Amino acid sequence: MVLPFGAFPPLTGRAARRGFLFAAAGAYGPEDERGLSGAGTQDSLAAMDRRRLLALGASSLAAAALPVSAAAPDLALLPNAPPPIGRAERAARLAKAQRLMREQGLSALLIEPGASLVYFTGVQWWRSERLTAAVIPAEGEILVVTPFFEEPSVRETLDTAAEIRTWQEHEDPTALVAGWLRDKKLASGAVGVEETVRFFAVEGLQTHLPGVAVRSGAGVVRACRMIKSPAEIALMQHASDITVAAYRHTVPRIERGMTPGDIGAIMNAATRALGGSPEFELILLGEASAYPHGSGKPQAVRDGEVVLMDCGCTFKGYQSDISRTLVFGEPTKRQRTVWDHMRRGQQIAFEAAQVGVEAGKVDDAVRAYYGKLGYGPDYKLPGTSHRTGHGIGMDGHEPINFVRGERTRLAPGMCLSNEPGIYIPGEFGIRLEDCLHMTAQGPKWFSQPPASIDRPV
């Protein structure tokens, strides 16, 4: 399932769905087929932490509460952390969006809280029945509409020049938006709507501006956000480095009898100690690893069984997403063979991901290889039941995808995951996931894939 840019984590995305799905099993984490979630704001993280508390068992809660030892040398903050996105880059984003709006015949673009609002304005806010929104005109200064009593808080993260208009509890905020559009002589043009804006906001705008032309603004937002700048890629690289370091700390500490919650608590504590904000941690043990999003059945680490970990973090607004699969104890010949097949499939996807190639051809290349080995065909099991990869950036899942039929051609600055897992129902699954970014010379890994099942991290 692919959700549009900017869907906010407390409302949508893998965090919300998995938090409930795995509460009974003590496993909370990511979703391979996740749509676009939110921007990783303080409130979204707080909401996710509340869900984690519900998902963790008593032993996991105790483990999560323990501070990470400052004496652990592998948990020192990583050096050379890049700075957050600056005001100049945000201004360049707005300028690009406005150019695209003029080219596409849009007079204004309406955006609600979520990753896109942070991307263009810096405002880190949440969605509620009280509308806070930004309107980007095709030319000139943007508008921010927010409740009167929220204005000081909204200004704390606003990182661009903007007019702020506030509304009182008895007033309709969409009337403010309509009035501003009239004042700026934009009401007669087509108003673009970012694809996650809720219906009540659009309906209110149409009520106050009868006959206004409302169109999708997805083309503008996607054209901006799909191509990452060097500053964005540096932040994603650091987020990936944190997750890799957390894996290196966590995997040697996995013990017989541990639950997914126990392992996730170690991973999250390490991630925080390294300077990241945990975004998700899906831990699948034994047969549960055969199902991409796991099982609600109780799980525990056992000798000779697969441990599949899919974890990621947010660093200054940008995400990592890395999966590792190992066997607790000595792997069987079958486990080794499937692991090697999957690792080769991941490499085939990497080699196929070249500038100018349609993204769907990457998925095709993997399935052609797997088909020769007897997997599938297509999405059938045993084999790969989901797409080969998804876009990533401020959201864990963004357009575009490595999936059949995706015609968008790869271009420098695009960032995607590479995770063509192999799943054998009733037995186990193997998923290795590493993200890449496109350069003029071809793909480049954010995290280096593991060498073998014996060296999984």
N, C-alpha and C positions, 0 to 999 in steps of 0.2 A: 504494500500500500504506500503510495507516495502522496504526502500532504504538501501543500504549497508553502512558499517562503513565509516565515514569520509566525507559524502556529506556536502558541506559547506553552511551555512545559506543564504548568499546573492544569492545563485544559486538554492537551493532546500529546501525542508522541509516546515514545517507548517508556519514558519515566512513569507517566501516569498509568499506562496499561500494565506494565510489568509490576509496578508497585502493588497492584491488587492481585494480579495473576499468581504471583509467587509468594504471597504473604504466608500461606500455610506451609510452604516448603522452606521458608527462610532464604529464598534466593531472590535478589532484586537486581535488575540490570538492563542491558540494552536490547534493542530489537533490530534484527538484521534487516527487516523490511520496513523499518520505521520511516515515517514521513518527516517533514520539516518541523522541528520543535523550536523552542524559543531561544532567547539570547543569553541565558545563563546569568540573569540578574540576581541580586540579593534575595528578592522574594521568591524567585523560582527555585533557587537553591534551598531556601528555607523550607519551601513546600516539599521538595524532594527529600530533605532530611527527615521531615515528619513521616513521610511514607517509609523511609528506611527503618525508622523506629518501629513501625507497625510490622515490617517484614522480618526483622531480626528476632531470633529466639533469645531466651534469657542469657545463654552463654555468649551469644554473639554481641548482645548489648554490653555485657561486661567487658568483652574484648575491645569493642569499639570505644569504650570509655577510657581505656588505659592509654596514657600518653606514650608516644613513641620515644624511645630512649635517645636522648641527644648524643649519646656516646656511639650510636650506630653510624659508622662512617659512610655507609651507602645511602644514608638518608639526609645528607647535607644538601642545602639548596644548590641547585645546579648553577654553574657560572654563566655569565653573559646573558642574563635574561633580557629579552628585547623590551623596549618601551611600549606602552599602549598606543593605540591609534591616536594621532595628533589632530589638532584643529585644522591644519593645512590640508591633510589628506581628506578629512571630512568635507572640507569646502570643495575639493576636487571631485568628490563623489556627487555632491549636489550639482555641480556644474555639468557633469556628464549626464546625470539624470535629466536636468533641464534641457540639455541639447537633444537627448533622445525624445523627450516629451514634445518638443517642437517638431521634430522629424515625424513623429507619429500622430500629430494633430491633437495633442492633449493640452488643455489650458491649465490643468492642476492635477495633483495626485494626492489622494487621501490615504493615510497610513495610521494604523492603530499600534499599540504597544506590542513588542516582540523584537525579533532580531533586526527586522528592517528599520524599525524606528531607531534602534541603537545605531545601526549602520549609517543612517543619514544624519541623525541629530545628536547622538550620544545619550538621549534620554532613556534611562533604565526605569521602566515602570511596568505595571501589570494590568491585566484586563479585568474589569468589573462592570457592574451595571452603570457606574459613573464614567462617562466617556472622557478619556484623554486621547488626543489624536493630533497628528501634524498634517498640514496641507502644504505641499510643495507646489508653488506656481511655476509656470513655464519660464518665467523671468522674475527676478526680484527676491525679496526676503520671505522666508517661510512663516507660516502661522502655527502656533501651538495652542490648542484649546484644552482647558483642564478645569476641574472644580476650583472655586475660589480658595478653599482652605488647603488645596494641594499645591498651589503655585510655588511656595517657597521650596518644597521638596522636589518638585519637578525641575526647578532651576538649578538644583545641585548638580545634576548630570548633563544639563543642556550644554552642548559644545559647539554651537553655531549661532550666528545672529538670527534672531527670530522675534516676531511680535507675539505676545502672549495675550490671549483673551480668556477671561474666566467667566464661569457661570455659577449661579447660586442654585441651591437644592431644588427650588420650585421651577427652575428654568429648563428649557430644552437646549442642550449643547449643539444639536445639529442646526438650530436656528442661528447660532453664532457662526458656524461654518458657512451657511448660506449667506448671511449678511456680509461676511468678509469677502466672499466670492463676488457679491454684487459691488461692494466698495472698490474692489480691484478690477472691476469690469471683466471678470472671468466667467461669470455665470452663463453667458451665451455660448461658451465653448464646451468641448467634451471634457468631462471630469473623469480621470482615471481612478480606479479603486484597486489598491493592493489586494491580492487575491485572498487574504485571510480576514479582511475587514468584515465585521458581522452585519447581518441583514438589517438590524434595527438602525444602524448608522446610515446605511444607504437609503432605507425607506424614509428616514427622517429628512435626509437631504432632498429627496425627491418631493416630499410633502411641502417643504419650504421653498423649493425651486421647481414648480410644476413645469414639466417639459424638458428639464435638464437632461442632457445626453450623458449617460453613465456608461463607461467602458472599462474593460479590464486594463489594469496597469501592470500586469505581470511581465509584459515584454520589456518595460523600462527597468523594473526591479531586478529581474533575472539577468538582463544584459549587464547590469552593474555588478551584482553580487557573484555571478559565476566566475568572473575573471578576477583572481586575487592579485593584490599588489605585493611587491617584495616585503612590505611591512607586515601584511597579513600572513604571508607564508612563513615569515620568521616566527610569528606568534604560534602558528600551527606546529612548526618544527619543535618549538620549546615544549608545547603541550605533549607532543609525541615523545620527546626525550624524557619527560616526567613519567609518562605511563610505562615506558620501557624500564626505567630505573625502578619503578614500583614493582613491576613484574620480577625483576631480578632480586628484589628484597623478599617478595612474597613466596615465589615458587619453592625455594629451599625450606620454607617453614610450613609447608603443607604436611599434615600428619594423618595417619590412619584414624578414621572415625570422625574427622572434621565434617561439618555441614557446609553447604554453600554460604550461609551467613557467616560462619567462622572465617572462611577464606576471604570473603568480601570485606570483612572488618579489617583484616590485616592489610589488604590492598588499599582500602580507602585511607587508613591511617598513614600508610607510606606515601600515598599521593599527596595528602595534606602536608606532611612533613617536608616534602620535596617542593612545595609551593603551588600545587595545583588544587583545583576544586573538583572532587569526584563528581562525575556526571552520571555514571552508571557502572554496574558490575554484575554481569550475568555469569554465574558459575553453574555449570552443568556437569553432573557426575554420572558415570556409568551409562546406562541405557538412555538417560535424559539427554545426553549429548547427541543422540540420533535425531532429535527434534530441534530445529533451529532456535526456537524460543523456549525450549525446555519443557518441563513437566511439573505439575503441582504435587507429585508424589514425594514423600520424604526421601532425602538423598544423604549419603555419607561416603567419604573416601574409603575405598576398598582396594586391596592388593590386586594388581593386574587390570584395573579398570581405568577408563579414560577420564581425564579431568580437562574440561573445555572451559576456558576463561575468555570472556569478551568484555573488555573494560576500556574506559576512556575518562578524560578529564577536560575541564575548561581552564584555560589560562588567558586572563585579560580578554575574555570574550570569545576565544577561539578554541575549537575542540580537537581532541584526538579520538581515535577509535581503532583499537588493536586487539586482535584475538590470538590466543596461543592454546595449543592442544598438546597434552603430555599424557603419559601413562604412569600411574603410581606403582612403582615396581618395574618389573621387566616386561616390555611390550611383547606381544605375540607376533608371529610372522605376519598374520593377517593385519594386525594394527599397523605394523611397520609398512606394509605394502600400501594400504589405503592412505596413510600419512604421506608417503612418497608420491603417490598419484596426485594427491591434492596439492602438494607443494609444487609439483611440475605444472599443474593446471594454473596455479597462481603466477608462475613464471611465464607461461604462455600468454596469459592476459597482459602481463607487464610488457612483453615484447610486441604484442599486437597494438598496444596503446601508443600510437604515433600521431604527431600533429597532422591534421587533415583527415584522419580516419574517422568514419562514423562510429560513434560510441557503441552502437549495437553490434558492430563487427567484433569487438573485443569479447563480448559474451558468446558470439557465434564460434570464435576460435576455440574457446575453452570447451564448449559442448561437443565440438567436432572431435577433440582429443579424447574427452571422456567417453564418447560413443564408441570409439575404437577399443576402449578397455572393457566395454560391456555395461557401462553405466547408462542410465536413462532408458530410452532416448529422451531428448528434450528435458522437460522438468520432472520426469517420472523418477521414482525411487526404486532401488538404490541409485543415488546420483545427487545432482544439485537441484534442489527444489525452489531456489530463489535466484534472483539476479546475481550477476558476478560482482557488482559493486554499486555504490551510490556516491553522489556528490557530498562534500563535507566542507565546513567552514565555521561560521558562527553557529550554525545548526549542525547537529550530528548527521542529518540527512537533508540534502539539498539537491535540486537539479544540477547536473543531469545524471543519468544512471548508465552503467554498463548493463544493458538489458536488450533483449531482442527487439528490433524495430526502432531503436533510438537513432534518429537520423542526424542529430546534431554532431558536427565535426569537432574533434578535439582541438583545442587551441592553447597556447601558452597561458599559464595562470589558472587553468582549471585544476581542481583538486578532487580526487575520488578515492574511495576505498577499493581494495582488490581482495575478494574473499569468496572464491568459488568452492564453498565447503562441499564435502561428500558425506551423505547421511545414509545409514543402513538401519532401517526401522527394526526395532527389537534387539539391536546389538549396540552400536555406538556411532558417533559422528566425528568427523575431523574438520575443523575450520581453522585456518590461518588467515588472519586479516591484517594487512598493512596498507596504509594510505600512500598515495603518490600525488605528485603535482607535475603538470606538464610544463616543460621548458621548450625553447626553440629547437633544442637538440633531441627532444623526446622526453619520456617519463623519468622522474627521479623519485626514489623512495623517501618518505618521511621517516619510516622505521625499517630497518633491514630485516627481511624475513629470516627465520631461524634456519640453521644448517641441517638439522636432522631431528628425529623424534628423541634422540638421546641428549640433544642440546636444544631444548625447546625455547630457551630465552637467551 
